[in-house]
Amino acid sequence: MTTFRVASVQFELRKESTLEEYLSHTEVLVAEAVQHGAELVVFPEFASSGLLATISDHEVTGKTIGDDYWQHLAPFSDAIAEATQDLAKKYGVWVMSGSHNRIADDGTLRNTAFLAHPDGRLETQDKMHLTPPEHDMGARGGDDLLVTQIGPFTAGLLICADIQFPELSRYLMERGVELIVCPSLTWNRRGVHRVKTGSQARAIENQMYVVMSPLVGSSGFPLDAPMHAVGKSLVATPVDRTFGLNDGLLAASEEAGEMILYADLDRELLLQSREKPEAPGLKLHRPDLYRKLREEPV
């Protein structure tokens, strides 16, 4: 059996007074994960939002937060992307540094995940389905889905709410994806449940692995209504006799604070699951029927 070890970082949101402080925080966790054999290290959505603490010319409140994401957080994105590449090359692993605000070439605000390969090559994925607060600050959703190679797996990235839309993961599966990486940020139990259930549902219906990394804790911003991020790392699998996991959870965090969750992914086991499904599975799905149903008038 050949396995591929992934590390899902349950990353603490805290005040990061300088970019160097934030990058040091992330490198400590990458180094720890590599010491434990990780070949892919995954960080959460908006991992760099603790950098709101670098703002010194005004108080960060609900009234300023939209402009702060545009004017203060987004300018860090190029340096974070470059640092992600440096980490991947230094440690010889894949690093998905979470998602970050950036200004796209067309001048729009995007929520973008950075994936660096061990050779330093960088790939990106914009969040497709934005939350109401993201729309309120004028952000724009992406239009394209990345399909890439992470170790032995054909892989894709879905950011937080995107894991709740089965159309995206089915598109990825049809293009050979076996592993979805999901950086996430949720701030109440309903959000936690949506992302957890979405991750498990996508793993079941597409017979694939889903690795989810959440942001946890609070930086104290906005000052008048601080956000408290909640969630627990997980690695989901198909639910069948091949995997032998009745709940489809290969690994799941039981802690509330910052920690690293490890799991060993076996691609051959996944292929066995797809080839000989216990439930109907992909081997017995009916794409002709689905096309017919889509073509029927509503």
C-alpha positions as CSV (number, residue, x, y, z in Angstrom):
1,M,0.0,0.0,0.0
2,T,1.3,3.4,-1.0
3,T,-0.2,6.3,0.8
4,F,0.0,10.1,0.5
5,R,0.0,12.0,3.8
6,V,-2.0,15.2,4.1
7,A,-2.0,17.8,6.9
8,S,-5.1,19.9,7.4
9,V,-4.2,22.9,9.5
10,Q,-6.9,24.1,11.9
11,F,-5.4,27.6,11.8
12,E,-5.8,30.2,14.6
13,L,-7.1,33.6,13.6
14,R,-5.2,36.1,15.7
15,K,-3.7,39.6,15.4
16,E,-0.8,39.5,13.1
17,S,1.0,42.9,13.5
18,T,3.3,42.5,10.5
19,L,3.4,40.4,7.3
20,E,6.6,38.8,8.7
21,E,4.8,37.7,11.8
22,Y,2.0,36.1,9.8
23,L,4.4,34.3,7.5
24,S,6.4,33.0,10.4
25,H,3.2,31.7,12.0
26,T,2.4,29.7,8.8
27,E,6.0,28.4,8.4
28,V,6.1,27.0,11.9
29,L,3.0,24.9,11.1
30,V,4.4,23.8,7.7
31,A,7.6,22.7,9.3
32,E,5.8,20.8,12.0
33,A,3.6,19.1,9.4
34,V,6.6,18.1,7.3
35,Q,8.3,16.7,10.5
36,H,5.2,14.4,10.8
37,G,5.5,13.2,7.2
38,A,3.0,15.5,5.5
39,E,3.3,15.8,1.7
40,L,0.4,18.3,1.3
41,V,-0.2,21.1,3.9
42,V,-3.6,22.8,3.7
43,F,-4.6,26.1,5.3
44,P,-8.1,27.7,5.6
45,E,-10.1,30.4,3.9
46,F,-9.1,34.0,4.6
47,A,-6.1,32.7,6.5
48,S,-4.4,36.1,6.3
49,S,-7.3,38.2,7.7
50,G,-5.4,38.6,11.0
51,L,-3.3,41.1,9.1
52,L,-6.1,43.6,9.8
53,A,-4.0,44.3,12.9
54,T,-1.4,46.0,10.6
55,I,-3.8,48.9,10.2
56,S,-2.7,51.8,12.3
57,D,-4.4,54.9,10.8
58,H,-8.0,54.1,11.9
59,E,-10.1,51.7,13.9
60,V,-11.3,48.7,12.0
61,T,-15.0,48.6,12.5
62,G,-18.1,47.3,10.6
63,K,-18.1,50.6,8.7
64,T,-14.5,50.3,7.5
65,I,-14.2,46.6,7.0
66,G,-15.2,46.5,3.3
67,D,-12.6,49.2,2.4
68,D,-10.0,47.5,4.7
69,Y,-10.3,44.2,2.7
70,W,-9.7,46.1,-0.6
71,Q,-7.1,48.6,0.5
72,H,-5.2,46.8,3.3
73,L,-5.5,43.1,3.0
74,A,-5.5,42.6,-0.8
75,P,-2.1,44.3,-1.3
76,F,-0.5,41.5,0.8
77,S,-1.6,38.8,-1.7
78,D,1.4,38.9,-4.0
79,A,3.9,38.6,-1.1
80,I,1.8,35.7,0.4
81,A,1.8,33.9,-3.0
82,E,5.5,34.3,-3.3
83,A,6.1,33.1,0.3
84,T,3.9,30.0,-0.4
85,Q,6.1,29.2,-3.4
86,D,9.2,29.6,-1.2
87,L,7.8,27.3,1.5
88,A,6.9,24.6,-1.0
89,K,10.4,24.6,-2.5
90,K,12.1,24.8,0.9
91,Y,10.3,21.8,2.3
92,G,9.7,19.9,-0.9
93,V,5.9,19.6,-0.4
94,W,2.6,20.9,-1.8
95,V,1.4,23.9,0.2
96,M,-2.1,25.2,-0.2
97,S,-1.8,28.4,1.8
98,G,-5.5,29.0,2.2
99,S,-7.4,31.7,0.4
100,H,-6.7,35.4,0.5
101,N,-8.1,38.7,-0.8
102,R,-6.5,39.9,-4.0
103,I,-7.2,42.4,-6.7
104,A,-7.5,40.6,-10.0
105,D,-6.1,42.0,-13.3
106,D,-9.6,43.3,-14.1
107,G,-9.6,45.4,-10.9
108,T,-12.1,43.2,-9.1
109,L,-11.7,41.9,-5.5
110,R,-11.4,38.1,-5.4
111,N,-11.2,35.4,-2.8
112,T,-8.3,33.3,-4.1
113,A,-6.6,30.1,-2.9
114,F,-2.8,29.7,-3.7
115,L,-1.4,26.2,-4.3
116,A,2.3,25.9,-4.6
117,H,4.0,22.7,-5.9
118,P,7.4,21.4,-4.6
119,D,9.1,22.8,-7.7
120,G,7.7,26.3,-6.8
121,R,5.1,26.4,-9.5
122,L,2.0,28.3,-8.3
123,E,-1.7,27.7,-9.2
124,T,-4.7,29.6,-8.1
125,Q,-8.4,29.1,-7.6
126,D,-11.0,31.8,-7.1
127,K,-14.0,31.2,-4.9
128,M,-17.1,30.7,-7.1
129,H,-20.0,31.2,-4.7
130,L,-19.6,34.3,-2.5
131,T,-21.3,35.0,0.8
132,P,-23.6,38.0,1.2
133,P,-20.9,39.8,3.2
134,E,-18.5,39.3,0.3
135,H,-21.0,40.6,-2.2
136,D,-21.6,43.6,0.1
137,M,-18.0,44.6,-0.1
138,G,-18.0,44.3,-3.9
139,A,-16.1,41.1,-4.4
140,R,-16.6,39.0,-7.5
141,G,-16.8,35.2,-7.8
142,G,-14.6,33.1,-10.1
143,D,-15.6,31.5,-13.4
144,D,-13.1,28.7,-13.9
145,L,-12.2,25.5,-11.9
146,L,-8.6,24.3,-11.5
147,V,-7.8,20.7,-12.2
148,T,-4.2,19.9,-11.1
149,Q,-1.9,17.1,-9.8
150,I,-1.1,16.8,-6.1
151,G,1.1,13.8,-5.5
152,P,-0.6,10.8,-7.0
153,F,-4.0,12.5,-7.1
154,T,-5.8,14.5,-9.7
155,A,-7.1,17.3,-7.6
156,G,-9.3,20.4,-7.4
157,L,-9.9,23.2,-4.9
158,L,-13.3,24.3,-3.7
159,I,-13.4,27.2,-1.2
160,C,-15.9,26.9,1.7
161,A,-19.4,27.5,0.3
162,D,-18.3,26.0,-3.0
163,I,-18.3,22.6,-1.4
164,Q,-22.1,23.0,-0.9
165,F,-22.7,23.0,-4.7
166,P,-22.7,19.5,-6.1
167,E,-22.5,20.8,-9.7
168,L,-18.9,21.9,-9.1
169,S,-17.6,18.6,-7.6
170,R,-19.4,16.6,-10.3
171,Y,-17.7,18.7,-13.0
172,L,-14.3,18.0,-11.3
173,M,-15.0,14.3,-10.9
174,E,-15.9,14.1,-14.6
175,R,-12.4,15.5,-15.4
176,G,-10.7,12.9,-13.3
177,V,-10.5,14.6,-9.9
178,E,-10.0,12.2,-7.0
179,L,-9.2,14.7,-4.2
180,I,-10.8,18.0,-3.3
181,V,-9.1,20.5,-1.0
182,C,-11.5,22.8,0.8
183,P,-10.2,25.8,2.8
184,S,-13.1,27.1,4.9
185,L,-14.2,29.9,7.2
186,T,-17.4,29.7,9.2
187,W,-18.5,31.7,12.2
188,N,-21.5,29.8,13.6
189,R,-22.7,26.2,14.1
190,R,-24.9,26.3,11.0
191,G,-22.0,27.2,8.8
192,V,-19.9,24.5,10.4
193,H,-22.6,21.9,9.7
194,R,-23.0,23.1,6.1
195,V,-19.3,22.7,5.3
196,K,-18.9,19.4,7.2
197,T,-22.0,17.9,5.6
198,G,-21.1,19.3,2.2
199,S,-17.6,17.8,2.4
200,Q,-19.0,14.4,3.3
201,A,-21.7,14.4,0.7
202,R,-19.2,15.3,-2.1
203,A,-16.9,12.5,-0.9
204,I,-19.8,10.0,-1.0
205,E,-21.5,11.0,-4.3
206,N,-18.2,11.4,-6.2
207,Q,-16.2,8.6,-4.5
208,M,-13.3,10.9,-3.7
209,Y,-11.3,12.3,-0.8
210,V,-12.2,15.7,0.6
211,V,-9.7,17.5,2.9
212,M,-11.2,20.5,4.8
213,S,-9.2,23.1,6.7
214,P,-11.0,25.6,8.9
215,L,-10.1,29.0,10.5
216,V,-10.6,29.1,14.2
217,G,-10.4,31.8,16.9
218,S,-10.7,35.6,16.7
219,S,-8.4,38.5,15.9
220,G,-10.8,41.0,17.7
221,F,-11.8,42.6,14.4
222,P,-14.1,44.4,13.6
223,L,-13.7,46.1,16.9
224,D,-17.5,46.7,17.2
225,A,-18.5,43.2,16.3
226,P,-15.5,40.8,16.4
227,M,-15.7,37.7,14.2
228,H,-15.1,34.4,16.0
229,A,-14.2,31.6,13.5
230,V,-15.3,28.1,14.4
231,G,-14.9,24.6,12.8
232,K,-12.9,21.4,13.0
233,S,-10.6,19.9,10.4
234,L,-11.7,16.7,8.6
235,V,-10.8,14.3,5.9
236,A,-13.8,12.6,4.3
237,T,-14.0,9.4,2.1
238,P,-16.6,7.4,0.3
239,V,-18.9,5.4,2.7
240,D,-18.7,1.8,1.6
241,R,-17.3,-1.7,2.4
242,T,-14.0,-0.9,0.7
243,F,-13.1,1.9,3.1
244,G,-14.9,0.3,6.0
245,L,-15.7,3.7,7.6
246,N,-19.4,3.8,8.6
247,D,-19.3,7.6,8.9
248,G,-16.9,8.3,6.0
249,L,-14.4,10.2,8.2
250,L,-10.9,9.1,7.8
251,A,-9.8,11.7,10.3
252,A,-11.6,14.4,12.2
253,S,-10.4,16.9,14.8
254,E,-11.7,16.8,18.3
255,E,-10.0,20.0,19.4
256,A,-11.2,23.6,19.2
257,G,-7.9,25.5,18.9
258,E,-5.0,25.5,16.5
259,M,-3.8,22.1,15.6
260,I,-2.8,19.9,12.7
261,L,-4.9,16.9,11.5
262,Y,-3.1,14.2,9.6
263,A,-4.4,11.5,7.3
264,D,-2.9,9.0,4.9
265,L,-4.7,8.8,1.6
266,D,-4.6,5.6,-0.4
267,R,-5.3,6.1,-4.1
268,E,-5.5,2.4,-4.9
269,L,-8.2,2.0,-2.3
270,L,-10.1,4.8,-3.8
271,L,-9.9,3.2,-7.3
272,Q,-11.1,-0.1,-5.8
273,S,-14.1,1.8,-4.3
274,R,-15.0,3.2,-7.6
275,E,-14.5,-0.1,-9.5
276,K,-16.6,-2.2,-7.1
277,P,-19.1,0.1,-5.3
278,E,-21.2,-1.2,-2.5
279,A,-24.0,1.4,-3.2
280,P,-24.7,2.3,-6.9
281,G,-21.7,4.7,-7.0
282,L,-20.0,6.1,-10.1
283,K,-19.8,2.7,-11.8
284,L,-23.6,2.6,-12.0
285,H,-24.5,6.2,-12.3
286,R,-26.7,7.3,-15.2
287,P,-25.3,10.3,-17.1
288,D,-27.7,9.9,-20.0
289,L,-30.7,10.2,-17.6
290,Y,-29.2,13.3,-16.0
291,R,-28.7,14.9,-19.5
292,K,-32.4,14.1,-20.3
293,L,-33.6,15.6,-17.1
294,R,-31.6,18.8,-17.6
295,E,-33.0,19.2,-21.1
296,E,-36.6,19.0,-19.9
297,P,-38.4,22.4,-19.7
298,V,-38.9,23.7,-16.2
